[in-house]
């Protein structure tokens, strides 16, 4: 993240603590303690309690820097299965939850993943996909898991809460920018 003008760079931490972000985040969120060390246990708990399969990217998709953990959940059941793309392929739709590292918050959406013996492919999270649930099974799963996440001290940010565009002098370095830079991009960025 950098300033577009001026003689110095603004770090992401400085920006998240800035009065502008404090005024644009839900009350109390910016001052809340960080919980990202609890994320592995939260993911295990969701998997166990709701009998889910999961694929989680803990390490910025194996390269670069990410401000979030990307946890994707599904069931090996008809309502999550997508049409097969060929012999040996597994193809599912599921619930992605981006767990923010700097602040105890998350966003959710639906994404598809497929894999076979020679590789895998899948969604990349984006602002346009926040709170978008095309599958009734994924929408239902999102409703079920949200209370557990909130109970664990996390705040769900809805699309409208991360939609505010950033000030013109702030630029986020991210491969995930979807149009104008928004609060979403400051909280959920990835670049390699």
C-alpha positions, 0 to 999 in steps of 0.5 A, spaced: 500 500 500 502 506 498 500 514 497 499 516 490 502 523 492 506 525 498 514 524 500 512 518 504 509 511 504 503 509 508 503 502 511 497 498 511 497 498 519 497 506 519 491 506 514 487 501 518 488 505 524 487 512 521 481 516 523 478 515 516 478 507 517 475 508 524 470 512 521 468 507 516 468 501 519 463 498 524 463 501 531 468 498 535 471 493 530 478 497 529 479 497 536 478 490 537 484 485 539 486 481 533 484 473 533 488 470 527 491 466 531 485 462 533 483 461 526 486 454 525 481 452 531 475 456 528 476 452 521 477 445 525 470 447 529 466 449 523 469 443 519 467 438 525 460 441 527 457 442 521 460 435 518 464 439 512 470 438 507 474 444 507 480 447 503 484 453 506 489 457 504 493 459 510 499 462 506 497 467 501 496 461 495 503 459 496 506 465 494 506 473 495 502 476 501 495 476 503 492 479 509 487 474 510 486 466 510 481 463 505 477 458 508 473 454 503 467 449 505 463 444 502 460 437 503 461 431 498 453 431 497 449 432 491 447 439 493 454 441 492 456 437 486 457 441 480 457 437 473 463 433 472 468 436 467 471 430 465 473 423 468 477 423 474 475 430 476 472 433 482 468 439 482 464 442 487 461 449 489 462 451 496 462 457 501 468 461 502 470 465 508 475 470 508 478 471 515 482 478 516 489 477 519 489 485 521 482 485 524 477 480 527 472 480 521 470 476 515 466 476 509 463 470 505 461 468 498 460 462 494 466 459 489 467 453 485 473 449 485 475 443 481 481 438 482 484 432 479 490 428 479 494 433 475 492 439 478 486 444 480 482 450 479 478 455 483 475 462 484 479 468 486 475 472 492 473 479 489 469 484 492 463 483 487 462 476 490 461 478 497 455 476 499 453 472 493 450 465 494 447 462 487 446 455 491 441 454 496 445 449 499 451 454 500 446 460 502 444 455 507 451 453 510 453 461 510 447 462 515 449 456 519 456 458 520 455 465 521 453 465 528 459 460 530 464 465 527 460 471 531 460 467 537 468 466 537 469 474 536 469 475 529 464 481 525 461 479 519 462 485 514 457 485 509 458 488 502 455 495 503 460 495 509 466 494 505 463 498 499 466 505 500 471 507 496 478 509 499 480 516 499 484 518 492 491 518 495 491 511 498 493 505 493 492 498 495 497 493 492 493 487 490 491 482 485 484 482 487 482 489 485 475 489 482 474 496 479 475 502 484 479 500 490 474 500 496 475 498 504 474 491 502 481 492 498 484 495 504 482 489 509 482 483 504 488 484 499 493 479 496 499 480 491 505 476 489 
